[in-house]
Amino acid sequence: MNERGRELEKLYKENKNNIPLMKKELARYLKEGKATNNLFLIGAVNYYEAMLSYRKGLRVNMLTQALKAVSIFDETEDYDMIALCNNILGVAYVAQENYQMALASYEKVLRIVRANKKSRISKISVNNNIADCYYQMGDYKKSLKLVVQCFNKTIKKNPDAHEGIVIYGINLADCYESTDNLDKAWETLLLTEEHLEGADNIMLVSVYYARRACVAYHAGKVEEGNRCMDKVFELANSGVDTYEMHRDLEKIAKQLPQIGELDRMKKIMQILDDYARKSNHVLDKIIACRVRSEYQRAMKLDPDAFATYMELFRLYEQRKEEEKSVQLLVQKKTEATNKEIKRLVERVHQREAEAITDRLTGLYNKRGAEEKIPLLCGKSGGMVIVLDLDNFKLVNDLYGHETGDKVLSGFAEILRSKCRPGDIPCRIGGDEFLVYLKTAMDERGASILAENLNVQVLELCRKLTSEDFKIPMGVSVGGVRIPEQGEKYERLFAFADKALYQVKQNGKHSYKLYDTDLYGEKVKPEDLEKELNHMLTICGERGDVRSAMWVGQEAFSWIYRFVERFCNRHNCSVTKVLLSVTYTGKKEAEEYMEAVYQFGCTLQNVLRKNDVILQCCSNCFLLLVPEMEEEHMESVLTRIKEAWKDSEYHDVVRIGYSEKASVYGFDKEKKKAYSRETSGGGIL
């Protein structure tokens, strides 16, 4: 049950006797549920409306509302609410004397309760309801067996459940009396009496005394029966609802003429007549008529008794017609309910689908991937691959977002064409995609996939722009196999993303399959020296470069933080320079891109090999120049300017710059470290 369900439950517990307030609040919740297509809220409101109808004795309303609640929750997996709704539906069928349908509802509740130990409905209470159905159908032995279990188990396992014990005790005494075991019936009632005060339910107290009076009269204990009946009359006069004891009152009324208690019989008749007039329900009228006819016969009022019999026959005919009309009404309301529920379910499913679908491409979005793929990773094996469109930002910058969206949509179609049944393609970010593959690929398969994707995405871009499309568009792919590298989606995604990052760091437009062996610490202690020499050799080979380092964002960030700390500690200087490339000629995407690239190459060749370059914002370069004196920085900028004059794009490109130098030192006289910053800028 969700938070709104708990709100409704609390509202009902606190205000179930304040029916006007409950109706107002339930109407508010229902309006909210329909406005937000909240199936749970709509179903819960119908459940509590059925509960209110039960308390008011509105049998037809209770049945209609219970059917609607069951129909709604059957479309969900909230088994707790399904059980509660089917339970009240069973009660509604019992009120209509349709015990077979009630049994079917209770059996469904019992199956749910058996499968879900945390259900709010106890198995004992369901068995008690089932026992009541068997009792009404005349199978007293089966009913007795079930109620004995309910009563004994509750007293033994939950002795403080006073209300439940009283209910089961009353029903058990009824079963014993029906099988003429009056001693057991009386013994049960005496044991039940101990829990009356703890039950704190005045209506239940009145039902208990009616049952006790019935057994007492049957056993010949007239004084005890009279005492209990006087208690019942007292409670009835105080306004207690008498519906639950009508069966006992009718049984008592039949016994009273034999012992000359006609005054008490008359009081019972008046109680039943008053209730029948108030409820205007044919079943209540039938019970009242039966008792009235018995009273009139006992009083020798034969003409009145005959008239009552004629009214009773008419009521029986009315009941037959009413059963037909009730069934027809229920059928119509059920059909209308099913249509409404179908419409609501479709709207809910549509919204759920929209919530996990990327609008642009029609693929699952990040939320959709997180909902669908984890289930498959844990049971089906396969592979997770993460894909990133290389240099996609340049397409947006140079051709506009409309073209960029077409590229994304087109790439989504390419991915779909590569997928087999069971594969799940997703778009999880701007230009980032993810695919769950039901069947894992080997190195060769991953290589072919990456190669094909790179060819097709470039063809797509040329088709959308022109054949002279010069942006180095492509696809980087990182993959991880299941279950070799794990089965948890979060872990697999992190591994695939790590493999993708390696591709990005090594030239893009390629693939990498994650392998834990490459990341695991497998080196033994005795091999450390050998491994160190090996790694230094590799680093030395890769580091033999005479030009500046042109790196990506993450690498630049790490280097920047290290250089700042180093210079601060060792009293060195570091200069940061931001250069911008502004194209002043006729803006052609290919030329503009090429000009930016050529300027980056110029920087790499002019600067020292310990200087660092980062391309950012598509047309800017951030330089990190350590160990450079302030007066020498101007000469560096001059060398860049002179070198750029040799470029074919010199006349159509303007270079702007902004610099900031951080100088760290130590004042020997003051014995104190210091730092200062200078800044400048201009056009080269």
N, C-alpha and C positions, 0 to 999 in steps of 0.2 A: 504494500500500500504506500502511495506517495504522500507528500506533505498535505496536499489538498484533501486527500482521503482522511488523513488524521484530523484535519480541521472539522470535517463533516461529522466524523465519529464523536469528537468532543462536543460539538454543537448538539447532536442528538442526545447524548448522555445527560447533558446539563439541562436541556429544554424539552424533553420528550413529552412532558405533561403540559407544556405551553404550546398547544397545537397552532394557534394563530401566528405566533412568532416563528415557529418552525416552518410553516407554509410560506411565510414571507421570505425567510432566509433561503429556503430551498429554491424558491422562484428566482432569487438573485443569482444563486450558484448555477441554476439551469441556463439562465440568460448568458452568463459568462461562458459556460461550456459550449453553447451553440455559437457564440461569437468567435471563439478561439478554436473551434472544431476539436475540443478536448473530450474524447470518447469516455475517458475515465470519469470525468466530472459529471457528464450527462448520465452515465450508468449509475454512479453513486447516488445522484439525486433521486433517480427512479427507485433505487433500493430503499432509501430512507422514506420516500413517499409511500411505498408499499408497507413499511413498518408502521407509519402513522395511520394508514388505512386499517391495518390490523388492530391497532389500539382503539380505533373508532368503530370497528365492526363493519367497515365498508368492504364487503366481500368482492364485489365485481371490480371496484377500483384497485383493490389489493392484487387481484389476479392480473389485471391489465398492466399495472406498474411492475409487478414482479416479472412478467413475461418480457417486458421491454428491457428491464435490467439484465436479465439472463441473456437475451439476444445480443446486447451490447458487449457484455463481458466475455461472451463466447468468442468474440473476435480478438480478444487479448490473451495474454499469458499470465494474467493476474489470477492465479488459481484460488487465492484466498477470497477474493471478491466473487469469483465464480461459485465457490462453495456457499458463501453467505446468500447470494441471490437465489441459487437453487433451493436453499433451505426455506427461505420465505415463500418461494413458489410452491413448495410442498405444503406449507401451511395454508396458502391460498386455495390449493386444490382440496385440502381437507375441509376448509370452510364451505366449499361447494359440494362436499360429499363425493368428490371424485378421487377415491382412495387409490385406484390403480395408477393414475397419473402422479399422485402424491408420492407413492412408493418409488416410481421411476426417478423423480427428482431427488428423493432422499438417498437412493442408491448411488446416484451420481455424486452427491455430496460425500457419501461414505468412501467412495473410491478416491476422491481428492484428499480427504482427511487421512486415509491410510498411507497415501504416497507422500504427504507433506506433514511431518510431525509438528511443524511450527504453526499449523493452521489455527485460526482463532476460534474455530468451531471444534468442540471436542467430539471424539468418536462416541462417547457415552450419550451426549445429547442427541446425536443423529439416530442412534439405536433406539432411544426413547420415542422419537418421532415415528420411526418405523413400527415400533411396537404398538403405538396408538392406531396406526392404519390397520394392522392385523386385528386389533381389538374391535374396531368399527366394522370390519368385515366378518367378525364372528369367530376368528381363529384365536381363541383365548389362550390355548396352550403355548402357541408360538409367541404370542404377545407377552405372556407371563414369563417365559424363559428369558426374553430380552430385558424386561424391566427389572427382574431379579438381579441380573448382571449389572445394570446401570446403578441400582440402589446400593448394592453391596460394595461395588468398586469405589463409588463416590465416598461412602462413609469411611472406607478403609484408607483410600489414597488422598482424599481431600476433605477431611471432616469439617473444614471451615466454609465449604461451599454450601451454605445453609439453604439458599434459594433452590439450587439444583436438587438437594436432598429432599426438600419438601415436595417439589414437583414429582420426582421419581417415587416418593413414598405414597403420594395421593394416587398415582397411576397404578402402583403395585397393589395397593389396597383394593382398587377397582377390579383388577385382574383376579385377585384372590376371591373377592365376593362373587364375581361372575362364575367362578368354578366351585362356589359354595364352600370355600375354605374360610369360614368367618373368623375362626381363631387366629389364623395367620393375618387376615385383614386387620383385625383389631390390634394385634401385636405390632404390625407395621405402623399403624396410625399413632400408637403410643410412642414408638421410637421416633417417629417424624415430629411429634409435638415438641420435642426438645430443641428443634431447630427453627421453630416458628418465629420467635423473637429476632433471631439473627437474620432471617430472610428479609425483614424490613420491606414487605410487599403486602399491602392491605388487601389487594384483590386475591392474592394467593392464600391469605388467611381465611377469607370468606369461602374459597373453594375447598380448603381443608375441612372446615366445619360442616359444609354441605356433604362432603364425602363421609365424614365421621357420622353424621346424622343418618345417612343412608345405611351404613353398616350397622349402626346401633338399632335402628328399627328392624332391619332384617334379622338381627340376632335376638330380638325380643327385649332389648334394653330401652324401653319407652322413655323413661325419665332422662336417660343420657341423650336419647334422640331429641327430645323436646328441648333440653338445655342447649344442644348444639344448634337447633333450628332457631331458637330465640337469638342466639349470637349471629346467625346468618341474617335474620330480619333486621337486627340492629345495624349491621354493617351495610345492608342494602338501603336502609333509610338514610344512612350517612352519605349516600351518593356513590358507593362503590359500583363499578361495572359488574354486572351479574352474568355476562355472556358465557364465561368459562364454566359456570356451574349449572347451566340449564338442563343438561342431561341428568345430573343428580337430582335436581329439583323435580323433574318429571317422574323419576323413579320413586322418590319419596312421596310425591303426591298420590301415586297409585297405592302406597302402603297405608296412608293415613286414615282412609275410611274404615279400614279393618280394625283400627284401635280407637275409633271415635274422635279423632283429632281433625274435625272438619274446619274449625276456625283457622288452624295452621294451614290446612289445604287451601282455604280461601285466600290467605295471605300469599301463598305461592302462586296461585292463579293470578292475583293482582300484579305481582312482580313480573310475571311472564307477559301479561297483557300490556303493561306499561312499556316494557322493553320492545314488544312487537310494534306498538304504535310509534315508538321513537325511531326504530330502525326501518320500519315499513318493508322489511324483508320477508318474503313468503315463508322461508324456513322457520323464522321466529314466530310467524303467525300460526304455522302448523303446530308447533310445540304448544303454544298458548291455547289453541283450539282443543287439542287433545286433552290437556289438563282441565280446561273449562267443561268439556263434555263429561269427564269423569266426575267432576264436582257436582254438576247438575244432576247426574244420575244418582249420586250419593244422597243428594238433597231431595230426590223424587220429583225433580222439575222436568218431567218427561217432555213437554212441548218445547221447553228451552233447549233441552239436550238434543232433541230431534233437529231443531233449527241449527244448533252448533255442528251436528253431524253433516247437515247439508252444506254448511259453510266450509267444513273440513274437506268434503268431497270436491267442492269448487276449488279450494286451495291446492288440492293434489293435482287437479287438472291444470291449474295455473302454474304449478311447479313444473309440470311436464313441458308446458309451452315456454316457461321461463328458462328451463335447461336448454331448449333449442335456441332461444333468442340469445342466451348468454354465450352459448357455443359459437353462434353466428357472430355476435358482437366481438367475442374474443378473437375469432378468426379474422374479422375485418381489421380489428386494431392490431393484430399480430402482423397482418400483411402490410398495413400502413407503417407499422414500426419497422418491419424488415426493410421497406423501401427507404425510410428515413435513415436507418442504420447503414444501409448499403451506400447511400449518398455520403453520409458522414465518413464512413470508412474509406471510400474512394478519395474524398478530400484530404483525409489524414494521410493516406498512403501517398497521395500526390505531393503533399507538403514534405513528407519524410523523404521522398525521392528527390525533391528539389533541394532539400537541405544537404544531401550528400552528392549532388551532381554539379559539375562545373558548367555554368551557363554557356560559356563561349564554345567549348569543345564537345560538350555532352558526355565527357568521361566522368568517372567518379572524382570528386575533389579530395582534399586531404582527410576530411572527416569520413568520407565514404571509404577511403583506403583503410583508415584506422578501424572502421566497423567491419568491413568485409574480409580483409586479408588475414588478420590474426587467427581467425577460425581455421583457415586453410593451412596456415603455416604449421599449426600444431598437429594436423592429422593427415595432410595430403602430400607433404614433401614439395619438391619443385625448386623454384628459384625466385629471388627478388632482385630486380634491376632498377637502378636509379639513372635517369637520363637528364642531361642538361644541354640546352641549345647554346652553343658557343657563339659569343659576340652578338647575341640577339639584341642587346641594348642599342647597338649601332643601327639596326634596322628601324627601331622606333625613333631614334634621333634623326636619322637621315631621310626616312621614307614616311614617317608618321605612324601613329598608333593604329590607324585603320589597316595599314599594310601589315603591321606587326601582328594584329589580331588574325589576319588571314593566314599568316605564316603559322601561328599557333594552331588554328583550326585545321590547316592542311597537314601539319605534322601529326595531329591527333588521328587524322584519317590514315596516315602512313602507319602509325602504331597499330591501329585497328586491323589493318590489312596483314600485319605480321602475327597477330594473335590467333591462337587456335581455341577451340571450345574449352572452356575452363580457365583460360587466361583472363586477367583483369587489368586493363590499362587505366591509369589515373593521371590527372594533372594535380600536383600537390603544391605548386607555387607558380610564380610568374612564368618562367621558362623552364621549370623543373617538372619532370614527369617520373612516374613510377609504374612498373608493370610486374604483376605476379604471374610467373610462368608455371603452368601445371607440370611441365616436364623441364628438368634442368638441362642446360647446355654445357658442352665442354669448351675448351679454349678455342677450338676451330669454329664451333658454332657461334660463340661470342664475337670472334673476329669477323666472321662473315656478316653477322647482324650489324655490327658497328660500321663496317665498310658500306653495306647497302644503305643504312640510314644516312650516312654522310653524303652519299651520292644523291639520294632521293631528296634530302632537305635542300641541297644546293640547287637541284633542278626545280624544286618548288619555288625557291626564292627568285630564280631567273624567270620563271613563268609569271610570277606576280609583279616583277619589276621590268627587267630587260636582260637580254643575253649578255650585256656587258657588266652584269652584277659583279662587283669586286670585293664585297665584304667577305672575309674568310669564315662564312657560316659553316657550322658542322655540329656534330653531336658527340658528346663525351658520355661514356657508359661505364657504370660501376655495378658489379653484380656479386651476389652471394648465394651459395647453394644451401638447400634445405634437405636433410637435417644435418649435413656434415658440419656446418658452422653454427648450428643452433636451431631452435624452433620458435623462440619468442620474437614477435614481430619487431618490437622496439630494438632489440639487439641486432636482428638481421638488417634493419634499416640503417642503423649506425655503421655496420660493417660495409654495406653497399655504398653508403655515403663516403666512407673513408676511402674505398677503392676509387670512387668518382673523383675525389680530391686529388688522388695520385695522378689520375689521367690529366686533370686540369694543370697540375704542376709540371707535367712532362710533355707539354706541347698540344694538348687537347685533341679533338677529332679521333679518339681511339677508345679502347676499352680496357678494363682491368677487373679480374675476378678476385675477390677477397680470399686470402688464404691465411688462416691463423698461424701457420708455420712461419710466415714472414714477419709476424708481429710478436710471436711468443718468444720468451727468453729461454732459448735452448742451449746456450753456451755453458759448458761445464767450467767450474772454477779453474781447473788445471789448464784450460785452453784459452784463458783470458788474454795472456800476452800475445799469443798467436793471432787471436781475433782482433786485438788492438792494432797490431802491425798491418793486418789485412785491411781494416777500415781506414787507417791513415793513408795507405797506398791508394785506395779508391778515391778518398777525398782529395788527395794530392793531384791525382790525374784529372779529376773533374774541376779542380780549382785552378788549373793552369790556364788562366784567361788574362789577356792583357787589357781588356776593356772593362768599363764599369758594369756593375751588376744591375740588370733590368729584371725586377722580380714582381711577383704578384702582391696583392693586398696583405695577406696574412704574413707572408715572409717579411715584407717591409715593416709591418707592425712589430714583429719580434726583433728585427735588426734595430729599429728605431729605439725601442725600449732599452736594448742592450747598450747602444752607443751613448744614449743619454746618461745611463748609470755609470758607464766607463769614464766618460769625460768629466762627470761630476766628481768621481772618486780620484781621478788621476790628474785633475787640473788641466784639462784639454779644452779645445773649442770645437763646436760643431755648427755648421751653417745649414739652414733649411731654405731652399729656393723653390718657388712655385712658378713655372713657366706656362703660358697659355699660347695656343696656336690658333690664330684667327685667319680664316680664309677670306681674302678680299676680292678674289676673282669671281667669275660666274660659278655659282655653287653647284658643282657636280659631285655626287656622292663618291664616285670612284676616285676622282682627283683629290678630294678633301681627305679621304681615308689614307690614300697613298702619301699625301703631304705630311699628315700626322705621323705616319709610320716612319717616313724618311727622317723627320726631325728627331724621333726617338733614337734612330740609328746614329744620327750625328752626335747626339748627347753621349751615347754609349762609347763612341770612338774618341771623343774629346776628353771626357772625364777620366779620372784615375781608376784603377781596378778595385780600389777600396771604397769608391763612391757608390751610392745606391740610387737607383731610378725606379719610380713607380708611375705608371700611366694611370690617370684617374679622370673622371668626368669626360671621357672620350676625347677631349682635346687639350688636356692639361698633363703636365709632368711634374712630379714632386721629387726634388733632389735632396739627398742627405750627404753632405760633404764634411767629413770629420777632418780635424787637424789642419784647418785652413786659416791662415792669418787674415785679419780683416782687409788689410791693404792688398792682399793677393786675390781676393774673391773677384775684384773688378777685372783682373786679367783673365780669370776663368771665363767670365761672362763675355769678354772680348773675344776669346778663342772660340767660344760657341758661335758668336756672331760672324766671325770670319769664316769658320768652317761651313756655316749655313749658306754663305754667299755662293758656294759652289753648287748648291742644289738647284735643280730646274724649277723648283717651286718658290725660290727666294722672292721673286717679284710679286707673287700673289698671296704671300703669307706674311702676317705681321706677328712678331713674337713679343709678348709682354712678360714682365717678371715682377716678383715680389720676394724679398729675401729677409731672413731674420737670423742673426748670428747669436749664439749663446756662448759666452766665454766664462770658463771656470778657472779660478786661480787661488793662490794662498799668499796672504800678506805676511811676510816674515817678521816685520816690525810689530804688527798688531797680533801676530800669531793667530790669525783667524782666516778661515776660508771665505771667499767671496765669489759672486757671479754677477754678470751684467749682460744685457741684451741690447743689440743695435738692430735697426731695420732700415730698409730702403726699397726702392722699386723704380720701374720705368719701362721704356720700350727699347729693345735691342735694335 
